[in-house]
């Protein structure tokens, strides 16, 4: 039994609202690799990730996947589709076993009258906007090598938690390209990797690589991103 009061997004709600959520919240179990919803599916529920980890990604008209973000429990999924009353803009896939709570959009909108809940929704939406902004910047400005250098500088501990293929997916690179860049960085003594632990040897050169090894500056990054991935 999942207690909605233990979920950060629902703290501070009135007793009446808690009862309303508990009466209408549907709990669903998922296995690893299960699809929660596909991009383009009709939206009827706000998905509340209670356990596990999911991968959010878009599929281009050419059939390739563009990784958006990994979400860990607890997280809200599908807020944008909820408020815009539109199909889900991305595919959500479990990369672990997990549990999701499904809350009808009608109930979500009724809860917006409560300040704490509204602020939680705003914070969640703001974080998603920041994620998308970073994705557009990464895909339109940074070269492949700069992408790898950037994640090494910002999240080098990720190499001890994820497989190289998973990290490559996060960067929207092929595993072969990602492996080739890591090998190059090791040969140039920028990093070392031992027992899945990545150690930064020359931080300054990695920073310089991110700052200078760019595809080009863009004046309209979103338009450029759509053109490059066939969304026009």
C-alpha positions in Angstrom: 0.0 0.0 0.0 1.5 3.4 -1.0 0.7 6.3 1.2 0.2 9.4 -0.9 1.2 11.6 2.1 4.8 10.2 1.8 5.2 11.6 -1.7 6.9 15.0 -1.8 4.6 16.4 -4.4 1.5 15.8 -2.3 2.7 17.0 1.1 0.6 19.7 2.7 -2.7 18.7 1.0 -6.0 18.8 3.0 -7.5 15.7 4.3 -10.3 15.9 1.8 -7.7 16.1 -1.1 -5.8 13.1 0.3 -9.0 11.1 0.4 -9.9 12.2 -3.2 -6.5 11.0 -4.5 -6.6 7.7 -2.6 -10.1 7.0 -4.0 -9.0 7.6 -7.6 -5.3 6.6 -7.7 -4.7 3.5 -9.7 -1.5 1.6 -8.8 0.2 -0.4 -11.6 3.3 -2.6 -11.5 5.8 -2.6 -14.4 8.7 -4.9 -15.4 12.0 -3.7 -16.7 11.8 -2.7 -20.4 8.0 -2.2 -20.2 6.5 0.9 -22.0 4.4 3.1 -19.7 3.2 5.1 -22.7 4.3 5.8 -26.3 4.9 9.2 -27.8 1.5 10.2 -29.4 -0.6 8.1 -27.0 -3.8 9.9 -25.8 -3.3 11.5 -22.3 -5.8 10.7 -19.6 -3.6 10.4 -16.5 -0.9 12.1 -14.6 1.7 9.4 -14.0 3.4 9.3 -10.6 6.6 7.3 -10.6 6.5 5.6 -7.2 9.3 3.0 -7.6 12.1 2.5 -10.2 13.6 4.4 -13.0 12.4 5.3 -16.5 13.9 6.6 -19.7 12.1 9.4 -21.5 12.9 9.7 -25.2 11.5 10.9 -28.5 11.6 9.1 -31.8 12.5 11.0 -34.9 10.7 10.5 -38.3 13.8 8.7 -39.4 13.3 6.1 -36.6 16.2 7.1 -34.3 15.7 7.7 -30.6 16.6 11.0 -28.9 17.2 10.5 -25.2 15.6 13.3 -23.1 16.2 12.2 -19.5 16.2 9.4 -16.9 13.7 9.9 -14.1 14.0 8.4 -10.7 11.1 7.8 -8.2 9.4 9.9 -6.9 8.7 11.9 -10.1 5.8 13.3 -12.0 5.4 12.2 -15.6 3.1 13.8 -18.2 2.3 17.1 -16.6 2.6 19.0 -19.9 0.2 16.7 -21.6 -2.2 17.0 -18.7 -2.5 20.8 -18.8 -2.4 21.1 -22.6 -4.8 18.2 -23.1 -2.6 16.8 -25.8 -1.0 13.4 -26.6 2.2 12.5 -24.6 5.1 14.2 -26.4 7.6 11.4 -25.6 7.9 7.7 -24.9 8.3 6.5 -21.3 10.1 3.2 -20.8 11.1 1.4 -17.6 14.8 0.5 -17.3 14.2 -1.2 -13.9 11.2 -2.9 -12.4 8.9 -0.3 -11.0 5.5 1.0 -9.8 3.4 3.9 -11.2 0.4 5.6 -9.7 -2.2 6.9 -12.3 -4.2 9.9 -11.3 -7.0 11.1 -13.7 -6.4 14.6 -15.1 -9.7 15.8 -13.7 -8.5 15.1 -10.2 -5.2 16.8 -10.8 -6.9 20.0 -12.0 -9.2 20.0 -9.0 -6.1 19.9 -6.7 -4.6 23.0 -8.3 -6.6 25.2 -5.9 -4.3 24.0 -3.1 -1.1 26.2 -3.1 1.4 23.5 -2.0 0.3 21.2 -4.8 0.4 23.9 -7.4 3.9 25.0 -6.4 5.0 21.3 -6.7 3.6 21.0 -10.2 5.3 24.3 -11.2 8.7 23.1 -9.8 8.3 19.8 -11.7 7.4 21.6 -15.0 10.3 24.1 -14.5 12.8 21.3 -14.1 11.5 19.7 -17.3 12.0 23.0 -19.2 15.6 23.2 -18.0 16.2 19.6 -19.1 14.8 20.3 -22.6 16.8 23.5 -22.8 20.0 21.7 -21.9 19.1 19.0 -24.5 18.7 21.5 -27.3 21.9 23.2 -26.4 23.8 19.9 -26.3 22.4 18.6 -29.6 22.8 21.9 -31.6 26.0 23.4 -30.2 28.3 20.7 -28.8 30.3 18.3 -30.9 30.4 14.6 -30.0 33.7 15.0 -28.2 32.5 18.0 -26.3 29.4 16.1 -25.2 31.5 13.3 -23.7 33.9 15.8 -22.1 30.9 17.7 -20.6 29.3 14.6 -19.0 32.7 13.6 -17.6 33.1 17.0 -16.0 29.6 17.2 -14.6 28.7 13.5 -13.8 31.9 11.4 -13.8 30.4 9.1 -11.1 27.9 8.0 -13.7 30.5 5.7 -15.2 30.4 3.5 -12.1 26.6 3.2 -12.2 25.7 2.8 -15.9 26.9 0.8 -18.8 28.8 2.6 -21.6 25.9 1.9 -24.0 23.5 3.6 -21.5 25.7 6.7 -21.2 26.0 6.8 -25.0 22.2 6.7 -25.3 22.0 9.6 -22.9 24.3 11.6 -25.2 22.5 10.5 -28.3 25.7 8.9 -29.6 26.2 5.4 -31.0 28.1 3.1 -28.6 30.9 2.8 -31.1 31.4 6.6 -31.3 31.3 6.9 -27.5 33.8 4.1 -27.0 36.1 5.7 -29.7 36.0 9.1 -27.9 36.8 7.5 -24.5 39.7 5.6 -26.0 41.0 8.9 -27.5 40.7 10.7 -24.2 42.6 7.9 -22.4 45.4 8.0 -25.0 45.7 11.7 -24.6 45.9 11.3 -20.8 42.7 13.3 -20.2 41.2 10.5 -18.1 41.8 7.0 -16.9 39.3 4.2 -16.3 39.8 1.3 -14.0 37.2 -1.1 -12.6 34.4 1.1 -13.9 35.8 4.1 -12.1 36.6 7.1 -14.2 39.3 9.5 -13.0 39.9 12.9 -14.4 43.6 13.5 -15.1 43.5 16.8 -16.9 40.4 18.8 -16.0 41.6 22.0 -17.7 41.9 20.4 -21.1 38.5 18.8 -20.8 37.0 22.3 -19.9 38.8 23.8 -22.9 37.5 21.0 -25.1 33.9 21.8 -24.1 34.4 25.5 -24.5 36.0 25.3 -28.0 35.1 22.0 -29.6 31.6 23.1 -30.8 29.7 22.5 -34.0 28.6 26.2 -34.3 26.7 28.8 -32.5 23.0 28.9 -33.3 20.7 31.9 -33.3 17.5 29.7 -33.2 18.6 26.5 -31.5 15.1 25.0 -31.3 14.5 25.5 -35.0 17.9 24.0 -35.8 17.3 21.0 -33.5 14.0 20.3 -35.3 15.6 20.5 -38.8 18.5 18.3 -37.9 16.3 15.5 -36.4 13.6 15.7 -39.1 10.8 17.2 -37.0 9.8 19.8 -39.6 
